[in-house]
Amino acid sequence: MENGLVEESRPQKTAVCPIAVVEPKRAVGDIHRIGGGSIENLRLKPAEATLEPPGISVLKGGSPAEAAEQMKAAFPGARKLLESARVVGSTTEDAIRYAGFDVMPDPTRRLPNHFRITHPDGAAGFVDGKLDRLSRAFVDTVMEEP
């Protein structure tokens, strides 16, 4: 006891959670989907459903803004794609896998850092119930107009 104050010793409480049980935090990652992470933007397009394995395009690396700029540079005449690049959804490989999907490298001539998000059930895995879980793994960034 010093200056009339009583020091009290309390045992420390520590919680231990195995990482496999804890849902990944929603932080900006290095996997980017042009157009954002909404369910609507994660649905397979007809051409994507015919890929082997079926999947959706993403870019790996850099920031959301860098992914948007890379896409604009690779496809300068694609008006719809350029409009979509105003929003970029970002996530991590771990969060994609936690949602029940996978991500694999799929480099192209224009986009060497192109990857594809796939599902173990193929095209049948891209249903809204499963896409809802994947969508929650994304954080959207809205690009400022120049």
DRENVEXKOL-166292 format. One record per residue (C-alpha): residue number from 0; residue in one letter; x, y, z. Coordinates in nm, 4 decimals. Example, Ala and Ser with C-alpha at 12.3 -4.5 7.8 and 13.67 -1.06 7.14 Angstrom:
<sites>
+-----+---+----------+----------+----------+
:   k : r :        x :        y :        z :
+-----+---+----------+----------+----------+
:   0 : A :   1.2300 :  -0.4500 :   0.7800 :
:   1 : S :   1.3670 :  -0.1060 :   0.7140 :
+-----+---+----------+----------+----------+
</sites>
This chain:
<sites>
+-----+---+----------+----------+----------+
:   k : r :        x :        y :        z :
+-----+---+----------+----------+----------+
:   0 : M :   0.0000 :   0.0000 :   0.0000 :
:   1 : E :   0.1444 :   0.3303 :  -0.1094 :
:   2 : N :  -0.0190 :   0.6759 :  -0.0790 :
:   3 : G :  -0.3379 :   0.5141 :   0.0478 :
:   4 : L :  -0.3854 :   0.3067 :  -0.2691 :
:   5 : V :  -0.4181 :  -0.0674 :  -0.2608 :
:   6 : E :  -0.2540 :  -0.2617 :  -0.5380 :
:   7 : E :  -0.4593 :  -0.5562 :  -0.6469 :
:   8 : S :  -0.3258 :  -0.8449 :  -0.8430 :
:   9 : R :  -0.5709 :  -0.9965 :  -1.0942 :
:  10 : P :  -0.5104 :  -1.3051 :  -1.2999 :
:  11 : Q :  -0.4847 :  -1.2395 :  -1.6740 :
:  12 : K :  -0.7599 :  -1.3867 :  -1.8891 :
:  13 : T :  -0.6539 :  -1.5183 :  -2.2271 :
:  14 : A :  -0.8813 :  -1.6517 :  -2.4971 :
:  15 : V :  -0.7389 :  -1.8975 :  -2.7451 :
:  16 : C :  -0.9196 :  -1.9411 :  -3.0773 :
:  17 : P :  -0.7865 :  -2.1755 :  -3.3431 :
:  18 : I :  -0.7431 :  -1.9795 :  -3.6669 :
:  19 : A :  -0.9490 :  -2.2328 :  -3.8636 :
:  20 : V :  -1.2555 :  -2.1426 :  -3.6553 :
:  21 : V :  -1.2271 :  -1.7637 :  -3.6733 :
:  22 : E :  -1.3721 :  -1.5964 :  -3.9833 :
:  23 : P :  -1.1088 :  -1.3812 :  -4.1583 :
:  24 : K :  -1.1394 :  -1.0072 :  -4.0989 :
:  25 : R :  -1.2764 :  -0.7881 :  -4.3771 :
:  26 : A :  -0.9567 :  -0.6121 :  -4.4733 :
:  27 : V :  -0.8396 :  -0.4983 :  -4.8127 :
:  28 : G :  -0.6340 :  -0.7806 :  -4.9585 :
:  29 : D :  -0.4296 :  -0.8392 :  -5.2708 :
:  30 : I :  -0.6945 :  -1.0205 :  -5.4784 :
:  31 : H :  -0.9044 :  -0.7710 :  -5.6778 :
:  32 : R :  -1.2319 :  -0.8112 :  -5.8686 :
:  33 : I :  -1.3132 :  -0.5306 :  -6.1114 :
:  34 : G :  -1.6739 :  -0.4221 :  -6.0556 :
:  35 : G :  -1.6716 :  -0.5024 :  -5.6841 :
:  36 : G :  -1.7617 :  -0.7935 :  -5.4623 :
:  37 : S :  -2.1414 :  -0.7913 :  -5.4939 :
:  38 : I :  -2.3202 :  -1.1189 :  -5.5609 :
:  39 : E :  -2.4290 :  -0.9811 :  -5.8984 :
:  40 : N :  -2.0680 :  -0.9172 :  -5.9999 :
:  41 : L :  -1.9484 :  -1.2568 :  -5.8733 :
:  42 : R :  -2.1962 :  -1.4595 :  -6.0794 :
:  43 : L :  -2.0504 :  -1.6547 :  -6.3706 :
:  44 : K :  -2.0944 :  -1.4960 :  -6.7112 :
:  45 : P :  -2.1808 :  -1.7431 :  -6.9923 :
:  46 : A :  -1.8206 :  -1.7515 :  -7.1222 :
:  47 : E :  -1.6838 :  -1.8039 :  -6.7688 :
:  48 : A :  -1.9129 :  -2.1033 :  -6.7199 :
:  49 : T :  -1.7461 :  -2.2769 :  -7.0172 :
:  50 : L :  -1.3918 :  -2.2413 :  -6.8789 :
:  51 : E :  -1.2160 :  -2.5460 :  -6.7375 :
:  52 : P :  -1.2563 :  -2.5105 :  -6.4476 :
:  53 : P :  -1.5363 :  -2.2511 :  -6.4515 :
:  54 : G :  -1.4505 :  -1.9340 :  -6.2630 :
:  55 : I :  -1.4384 :  -1.5578 :  -6.2433 :
:  56 : S :  -1.1472 :  -1.3280 :  -6.3214 :
:  57 : V :  -0.9461 :  -1.1471 :  -6.0571 :
:  58 : L :  -0.6086 :  -0.9744 :  -6.0455 :
:  59 : K :  -0.3504 :  -1.0503 :  -5.7781 :
:  60 : G :  -0.1184 :  -0.7920 :  -5.6289 :
:  61 : G :  -0.1007 :  -0.4210 :  -5.5723 :
:  62 : S :  -0.3791 :  -0.1954 :  -5.4564 :
:  63 : P :  -0.7387 :  -0.1680 :  -5.5781 :
:  64 : A :  -0.6458 :   0.1492 :  -5.7698 :
:  65 : E :  -0.3522 :  -0.0259 :  -5.9363 :
:  66 : A :  -0.5783 :  -0.3141 :  -6.0406 :
:  67 : A :  -0.8260 :  -0.0694 :  -6.1965 :
:  68 : E :  -0.5473 :   0.1120 :  -6.3823 :
:  69 : Q :  -0.3988 :  -0.2162 :  -6.5035 :
:  70 : M :  -0.7345 :  -0.3240 :  -6.6437 :
:  71 : K :  -0.7887 :   0.0131 :  -6.8126 :
:  72 : A :  -0.4429 :  -0.0058 :  -6.9745 :
:  73 : A :  -0.4967 :  -0.3646 :  -7.0921 :
:  74 : F :  -0.8414 :  -0.2963 :  -7.2444 :
:  75 : P :  -0.8583 :   0.0765 :  -7.3314 :
:  76 : G :  -1.1526 :   0.0368 :  -7.5721 :
:  77 : A :  -1.3776 :  -0.1746 :  -7.3471 :
:  78 : R :  -1.6312 :   0.0879 :  -7.2326 :
:  79 : K :  -1.8340 :  -0.1414 :  -7.0065 :
:  80 : L :  -1.5190 :  -0.2743 :  -6.8390 :
:  81 : L :  -1.3861 :   0.0788 :  -6.7897 :
:  82 : E :  -1.7123 :   0.1784 :  -6.6201 :
:  83 : S :  -1.6913 :  -0.1316 :  -6.3977 :
:  84 : A :  -1.3380 :  -0.0346 :  -6.2922 :
:  85 : R :  -1.4844 :   0.2514 :  -6.0842 :
:  86 : V :  -1.5418 :  -0.0099 :  -5.8105 :
:  87 : V :  -1.2887 :  -0.2765 :  -5.7156 :
:  88 : G :  -1.3632 :  -0.5525 :  -5.4667 :
:  89 : S :  -1.0614 :  -0.6784 :  -5.2734 :
:  90 : T :  -1.0026 :  -0.9837 :  -5.0581 :
:  91 : T :  -0.7371 :  -1.2395 :  -4.9672 :
:  92 : E :  -0.6724 :  -1.5949 :  -5.0809 :
:  93 : D :  -0.7442 :  -1.7159 :  -4.7260 :
:  94 : A :  -1.0832 :  -1.5406 :  -4.7193 :
:  95 : I :  -1.1736 :  -1.6889 :  -5.0605 :
:  96 : R :  -1.0874 :  -2.0370 :  -4.9372 :
:  97 : Y :  -1.2713 :  -1.9818 :  -4.6094 :
:  98 : A :  -1.5816 :  -1.8997 :  -4.8166 :
:  99 : G :  -1.5532 :  -2.2412 :  -4.9855 :
: 100 : F :  -1.3955 :  -2.1271 :  -5.3126 :
: 101 : D :  -1.0426 :  -2.1511 :  -5.4479 :
: 102 : V :  -0.8149 :  -1.9211 :  -5.6447 :
: 103 : M :  -0.5694 :  -2.0312 :  -5.9119 :
: 104 : P :  -0.3189 :  -1.8541 :  -6.1381 :
: 105 : D :  -0.4485 :  -1.7999 :  -6.4924 :
: 106 : P :  -0.1982 :  -1.5587 :  -6.6529 :
: 107 : T :  -0.2718 :  -1.3989 :  -6.9896 :
: 108 : R :  -0.0541 :  -1.2068 :  -7.2316 :
: 109 : R :  -0.2032 :  -0.8741 :  -7.1208 :
: 110 : L :  -0.2471 :  -0.9653 :  -6.7542 :
: 111 : P :   0.0343 :  -1.1829 :  -6.6174 :
: 112 : N :  -0.1137 :  -1.1479 :  -6.2661 :
: 113 : H :  -0.4575 :  -1.2732 :  -6.3766 :
: 114 : F :  -0.6096 :  -1.5350 :  -6.1456 :
: 115 : R :  -0.9405 :  -1.7220 :  -6.1434 :
: 116 : I :  -1.1746 :  -1.7873 :  -5.8507 :
: 117 : T :  -1.3225 :  -2.1362 :  -5.8834 :
: 118 : H :  -1.5506 :  -2.3617 :  -5.6818 :
: 119 : P :  -1.5048 :  -2.7371 :  -5.6136 :
: 120 : D :  -1.8549 :  -2.7983 :  -5.7582 :
: 121 : G :  -1.7663 :  -2.6165 :  -6.0818 :
: 122 : A :  -2.0340 :  -2.3903 :  -6.2290 :
: 123 : A :  -2.2906 :  -2.5426 :  -5.9897 :
: 124 : G :  -2.0982 :  -2.3817 :  -5.7003 :
: 125 : F :  -2.1682 :  -2.0299 :  -5.8257 :
: 126 : V :  -2.5196 :  -2.0117 :  -5.6822 :
: 127 : D :  -2.6403 :  -1.7125 :  -5.4822 :
: 128 : G :  -2.6268 :  -1.8896 :  -5.1439 :
: 129 : K :  -2.2589 :  -1.9718 :  -5.1894 :
: 130 : L :  -2.1825 :  -1.6410 :  -5.3595 :
: 131 : D :  -2.3269 :  -1.4588 :  -5.0576 :
: 132 : R :  -2.0539 :  -1.6103 :  -4.8418 :
: 133 : L :  -1.7884 :  -1.5189 :  -5.1006 :
: 134 : S :  -1.9284 :  -1.1669 :  -5.1346 :
: 135 : R :  -1.8880 :  -1.1088 :  -4.7599 :
: 136 : A :  -1.5137 :  -1.1747 :  -4.8008 :
: 137 : F :  -1.4747 :  -0.8681 :  -5.0251 :
: 138 : V :  -1.4214 :  -0.5036 :  -4.9364 :
: 139 : D :  -1.5202 :  -0.2609 :  -5.2141 :
: 140 : T :  -1.3169 :   0.0466 :  -5.3011 :
: 141 : V :  -1.4808 :   0.3211 :  -5.5059 :
: 142 : M :  -1.2348 :   0.5040 :  -5.7288 :
: 143 : E :  -1.2472 :   0.8812 :  -5.7389 :
: 144 : E :  -1.3211 :   1.0403 :  -6.0734 :
: 145 : P :  -1.0148 :   1.2079 :  -6.2280 :
+-----+---+----------+----------+----------+
</sites>
